[in-house]
Amino acid sequence: MVRPITPDMLDPKTPEDVEIRAEAREPITDPTLGIAVNVNLQGTPRHRLVTIGDSLTHGFKSGAIADTSFSYPRIIAKELGWDGLRYPTYNGPGGGLPLNLEWLARQLEKRYGEKIDWWEFPPGLALIRQVMDEVEDYWERGSGAIPPDPRGKINHNLAVYGWDLRNTISRNADMCKEILHQNPPKDNVAGQVVEYHNERSAVRVLNTARDAQGKALSPVQAAAALGAEAGEGDGIETLIVLIGSNNALGSILTFNVQWSGPGYDDISVNDRYTVWRPIHFQAELDELVKEIKKIRARHVILGTVPHVTIAPFARGIESKAEPGSRYFPYYTLPWIKDKDFNPDKHPHLTGPEVRAIDSAIDQYNESITNAVKEARLEGRDWYVFEAAGLLDRLASRRYIHDINARPSWWDKVGGKYELPPALQALDPIPDSRFFVSNSQGRTQGGLFSLDGIHPTTIGYGIMAQELIKIMQLAGVKFSQADGTERQGEVKVDFERLIELDTLISNPPPVLSNVEDLIGWIDKNFNIFSRLLKASY
């Protein structure tokens, strides 16, 4: 039985167009929405896969864009048997941009061993400062500051971490380069997170995204240029668009709900907002859909927006608000212990605020689903990728460990998401809690990386597997390494991903007190919070 909405569930600051929900939206189980489409298979697309999105598509994890070869587009391309996927890379000191927390943890382990005691934190911070100085110098003044040759080929992975719908429609490499030009780097001793790291990262994605006259293109314009390359038929076989998380994620990263208002569609001022009103999201989505329809892609997959409040970066304090509720009374930073939490002192969101954010996201996803429905009714081969439902079905503290909080549709859609056998064989089985490990190995988590927001490599593998299912439904052919067609259901090689995912195959022992360590650093230098706030 669904409990009705009561006054204690409401936040008075919530705009009137946000429809507060008693339970989460029911996930879509049929990516076609039951609407048949006759697909035009004329010609052979030159580009088998093109992706547009944010950090989840870019490949961000553990506080950095680093191992982009382990992003879900790259995992899919490998299973396609296609080695032609073009994507940006981020080499250099420190294991990525702006700061790779796993790399940092391993440096601390080398210096101080498996356990870092509180009296070792000051010299540990000296090491952190040294590392950050090297990273800052490389990306602001060294080789990392040199943009890719603009005469190069357009990347197939066109995602940029931190970008929302409007950025994806309007922003390009030259805009980012102009910001960097107007704000020359300073060697900041006190705050050594790379300045304007998002713009630097975006330039590596998009500097080759240009038309014949050299004019810079936005991600959707770049995808349209790729789609037009083939001549007869579609230039792109499958286009995946997974965007919208950053239209709500800022509320979690800053623990501050600022609903969108005037200028929500202006990239020069809209960063003042942390969560978009549904009417504003709908307006932005309408513009994005118009642009996507201009792209010559045989199959288009539109992803829903995950409930960002499930990510372990925002930790629910103590027990649920009441029996059967999916929400905690307060949400705060993961390193603040229940016994220490003080709502008058610590950054936090309330349960009603989190419910309002989730309700807005449910409306975003209804808009996305309606866009796919409209496209299919027009004869376009578009599909829904249920990213929101996937995360809901993996939510440990919200649903899996609290049977009474599960929504009425839980069993109807298959209940708890069944992990692939290779992941179920791990001990402990990976879950959505904050990652913890010690000298004996991983003890908790495994699906989210060390920033508590982005997936691990195996987490990206799960996304890839679900997208592959949709691609096969669309009739996309997958090949072996020798070029022969693969028969039956294509399975991601999770044994391979486990080996490649060093948090899983070789977890750092120092992470037994990762929350205390990161919390102490954040308290004294505000490093971690600034790093994440600059990433959405």
N, C-alpha and C positions, 0 to 999 in steps of 0.2 A: 504494500500500500504506500502510495506517495504522500508524504506529509505536506499539507498545504503551507503556503507562505504565511509567516506570521511577522509582526512588526520587528521582532528581535533579529530577523534575518536581513533587514533592510539597512542600507547605508544612506543617510539623508542627502549626501552629495551626488548620488547617482542620477544622471540625466533621465528625463522621462521616456526617451526612446529606447532605453535599455529595459528589456523584458526580463525581470528577475525570475529565474527558474528554480523549481523545487528539486529537480534532478537534472543531470547533464543530458544534452541532446543525444538521441539514439543514433549510433553510428550507421552509416550506409554499408550494406553488405553486398550490394550489386553495383559495381563500378559503372555499369551502363545505365543504371536507373530504370532498367526494364524497357529501354527505348532502342529498337533495332536501327542500325545504320548500314547502308550499302557503301563499303569503302572502295574508293577509286584506287586501284593498284597499278595505274599506268606509270611507266618509267621505273627507274631504280634510284632511290634517294642516295645522294652522295654522302650525306651526314647521318649516320645511323642513330645518333643520340645527341641532343642538345638540351642543356638544363639552365633554368633561370631560378634564382632564389636568393636566400640569405645564408647565414652561417651553417645551417643544417645541410645545405647543398654544397657550399664552398668547402666544407670539411673541417671546420673549427672544432678544437677540443682542448681541454686542459688549459684554457686561457690563451690559446694561440692558434693562428693559422699556420700549420706546419706540414703535416703528412698528407698533402692533398692527393697523393696516390692511393690513399685509403678512404677517400670520400665515397659516398654511395654511387655517384655517377661512374667513378673509376671501377668500382666493384661490378656494377652492371656491365660496363664495357668489356671487362675481362670475361664475364659469363657469356656475353654475345660472341666472343671470339674476335673482337674488333680492337686492334691495337692503335687505331687512328685517333682516339679521343685526345683533344688538345685541352690542357688545363694549366693554370698558373702554378709555379713552384715558389717556395719560400725557404731558401737555404740561408746559411749564415750562423753566427754564434748564438747560443741560447736556445737552439731548436725551434725557431719560428718567431712570428711577429704577433703581438707585442711581447709576451712573456710566457714561455712554456713551463707550466707548474710541475709537470712530470719531470722534465729535464732538470729543473731546479731541485726537486726532491732528491734526485739521484746524485747531484753534486753535493748536497748536504750529507747524504749517506756516505759518499766516498770520504768526506772530510771528518765526519763525526760518528760514523758507525750506524748501527741499526736503530739506536734510540737516542734522541736528542733531549737532554734534560734542560730545564728552564734556565740554568746558569750558563748554558752554552748558547743561548739565543743571541746575546750581543755579538760575539765573534761570528756567529752564523749570519747575522744581518750584514756584517762587513763583507762576507762572501756574496750575499745577495746583491749588495750595492755594486760590487765589482762586476758581477755578471750583468746586471742591468745597464751599467755604464758601457760595457762592450756591445750589448745589443743596441743601445741607443746610438752609439757612434756608427755602427754598421748601417743602420737603416736611415739615419738622419744625415750622415756625412760621408759614409763609405760606399761600398759597392751596391748595397741594398737601396741606395738613393737613386741609382741610375735606372730610368724606366726602360721597359722592353722596347725594342726597335719598332716604331709605329708601322713599318712596312711589312711586319710579319703577318701571319695568318690569324684570323679571328679564332679565339678559343671556343671550344664546344661547351665547357663549363663556364657560364657567364654569371655565376652567383657571386655576391659580395656580402661578407658578414656585416651585420648591423644595418642593412638596407631594408626599407619598407616598400610599400606599393609605389609611392610617389617617386622615390629614388630610382626604382627599377624602370619607371616610365621615362624619367626626365634626366637623371644624372649621367654624366659621361666622364671619361678620363681627363679631358681638358679642363673641366670644371674643378676636378680634384687637384690637378697640377697648378691651377691658378691659386687655389687656397694655399697650397704648399709654397708657392712663390711669394704670396703676400705675408706668409708667416714663417720666415726663415728659422731654422732650428736653433735652440739655445742649449748649451751643455748644462742642464739643470741638475745641480748636485743634490738638492733636496728631493725632487720628484723626478725619477729617472724612467718612468714609463715613456715609451716612444711617443713624441708629440705627433698628432694627426696620423696615427697609425692606420686608421680606417682608410683615409685618402691614399696613403702609400700602398696599402694592400689593394685597393680598387684599381690603381694605376697598373698594377701587375696583371690584373684580370682584363682590363679594357683598353690599354694603350694601343693594341692592334685592332681594336674594333672601330674601323673607319670605312667610309665609303670611297668610291673611286677618286674623289677629289681630296681625300685626306681628312674630311670632316669627322669629328668624333661622334660615336654612336652610343646610345644608352643600351642596356642589356636587351630590351625587347627589339630595338632597332637593329642591333647586331644579329640577333636570331633571325630577323626578317631578311637581312643580307645573306646569311647562310642559306636560308630557305630558297632564295632566288638564284642560287648558284647553279642549279642543276639544268636549267633550261626547261625541257619537257618533263612534266611530272613534278612531284614534290621534292624539294631539296633536302628536307629533314624527314627521317622515318618516324622517330618518336621525339616529341618535345615534352619535357617535364617542367611544370611551373609550380614551385612550392614556396610561396611568399605570403607574408602577413603576420608572422610571429612578432616582428618588431613593431607592429602597430599596437602591441599590448605588453611586450616583455619589459619595457622600461619601468612599468609600475612595480615589477618584482625586483629588478636590479637596484632600483633607488628606494624601494619601500615608500613610494609616494604616488598616489593616484591623482593624476592631472588629466581630466577628460579633455578631448580635443575641442577646439573652438575655432575662431577666426584664424585663417592662415594654415589650417590643417593640410592644405594641398600645396603649400609653399615651402620648398626645401630650405629656404634661408631662415625660416623662423619656426618651423613646426617641431623642432627638437625640444621645445618647451613642454610638449604634451607627452604623456607616458602611456596613455591608452585611448584609442580612437572610439568615438561614439559610433554605434552601428550605422547611423545615417551617413556619416562621413566615410566610413569604411566602404559602404555600398557605392558611394559616388566615386571613390578611388578605384574600386574594383571594376566599375563600369568602364572607366577610362582604360584600365589595363586590358580588359577583355576585348575592347575595340582594337587595341594594338596586337593582341595575340591572334585575332582573326585575320590579320594581314600577313601572318607568317605562313609560308607554304610548308606545312607539316602534315604528314599522313595521319599520325595519331597524336593527340594532345592529352596529357594527364595533368589535371589540376588537383593539388593537394589541399586538404583542409588544414586549419590552424590548430596545433596542439594546445591543450589547456596548459599554459605556461606556469600556472600555479602548482602543477604537480612536480615540477623539477625540484630536486632536493636543495637547491640554493636557498629557497624560502622554506624554512623548517617550521612545521607546526609545533607549537608549544604545548606540553603536557598532553592531556587526553582530549578527545573530541569535544566539541561544544556541548553535545548531549548524545545519548545513545541513538544510533541510526543516522547521525549527521556525517556528511563527508568532510566537514570542515572543523578546524581547530579554532579556539578563540582568538589566537594571535599567531602570526607568522613572522619570523625574524631570521637573522643570519645563522648559518648552521653551527657556528662555533660558540654561540651563546647558549649556555646550559639552562635547562628548565629552572633550576633553583636560583640562578643568577638573573633571570629575565625580569626587567622592570619596564613596563610600558611607558613610564615617564622619562626613562633614560635611554632605552635602546630603540633603534629603527625598527619599525614593524608595520604590518598590515593587520587589520581586523578580519575576522571571519566574514562579516557582511561585505567588506570591501572585496575580498577574494571571490565571494559568490557573485558580486556585480561584474568583476572582470571575466569570470567564467561565463556568465550569462551573455555578456557582450560577444565573447568569442563564439558561443553557440550561434548567435545571430550572424556573425561573420561567415560561419560555415554553412548556414542555410543560404546565404547569398552566393557562396561559391558553388554549392550544389545546384542552385537555380541557374547559375551561369552555364553549368555543364548540361543541365536539362534543356535549356534554350538552344544551345549549340547542337545537341543531338537532334532536336526537333527540326533544326535547319539542315540536317544531313551531315553534320560534321562528326568525325569520329573522336569525340572527347570522352574522358573518363574521370571519375572521382577516385583519388587516393585518400583513404580515410586515415590520415596521420593522427587526427585527434582521437579517434576511436582506438587506434593502436596504442597510444600512450595511456589512455584511460584503462585499457585492459592489462597494462603492465604496472599500474599505480599501486605500489606495495602498501603504503600507510593509509591511502585514501580508501581503497576497496579490497585488496587481496587479503590484508590482515584484519579487515573489519567487515565481516559478512553482512552485518545489519545495515551497512552504509551503501551496499551495492544497489544500483538503480534497477528499476523494474524490467529493463531490457537486457540485463546482464546475461542471463542464460540464453535468451533469444539470439544473441549475436555470437555465442560460443563461449561466454564466460572468460575466465583468465586466459590471456594469450599463451598459446602453447609454443614454448621455445623450441628451436631445432634440437635434435638429439645430441649433437656435439656440445651444445651449451647446457643441456640438462645433465650431461655427464660430469660437468664441473662441480667441484665441492669447495664452497657452497654454490648453489645454483645462482647465477647472476640475477640481481633484482634492481629496482629503481631507487634504492636508498643511497645516501652519500657514500662514496668509496672509502673503504678502510682496509688496511693490510698491516701485517706485522711480520716477524721473522718466520712464522709458520705459513705465510701466504696471505691471500685475500680473505678477509673475514666478513665483508659486507659489501653490498653494491656490485658494480660491474657493468651496468648498462649506461651509467653516466660517468663522464670523465671527471677530472679533479676540480673543474670549475663549477660543478653541480648544475650546469645548464645544458651542456652539449654531450652527445653520445660518445662512448668509446668506439673503437674500431668494430667490435662485435655488434654494438648498437647500430652503427651505420650499416652493418651487414643485414640486420633485421629489416631496416628500411628498404635496402636493395632487394631483399627477397620478396617483400610485398609488392614492390613496383614491378619486379619481373613477372609476378603472377598476372598483373594487369596487362603487361606487354604481351605475354603469351595469349591472354584472352583476346587481345587485339589482332593476333595473328603474326606477331613478330617472330622471326626465326632466329634461333640461337645456334651457334656453331662450336664444334670442338676446335682445339688448337690447330688441327690439320685441315680445317675448313669443312669437314663433314657435318651435316645437320644433326643437332642433338634431338633425340626423341623423348617424348613424355614430358613430365613436369621438370623444369630446370631448377636445380637446388644450388644455392650458394655454397661454396666450399668453406664451411665454417671451421673445419680443422685448420685450414690455411690461415683464416683470419685470427684464430686463437693464437697461433704462433706469431703472427705479425703484430698483434695487440700486446705490447709489452706490459701494460697494466694488468693484463690477464695472465700472460705466460710467465712474466717475471716481475711481479708487483714489488715496489720498493718497500722494504721493511720499515723505513722511517715513517710511513704513513699510519702507524698505529696511533699516533697523536696528531694526525694531519689537521684536525679541526683546531686544536690548541695552537699549533705552529702557525697556521695561516691567520688565525684570529689575533695572535700576539703581533704578528707583522702588520696586520691591518690596523690594529689599535694604535701602534706606534708610528706608522708611516703612511697609513691610508692607501697602501699600494694596491691591495686586491680589489677594494671597492672602486677605486679610480680606473683600474684596468677594465673591470667589467662594465662600469657605467659608460666608458668610451667605446664599448663594443656593440651596443644595441642601436 
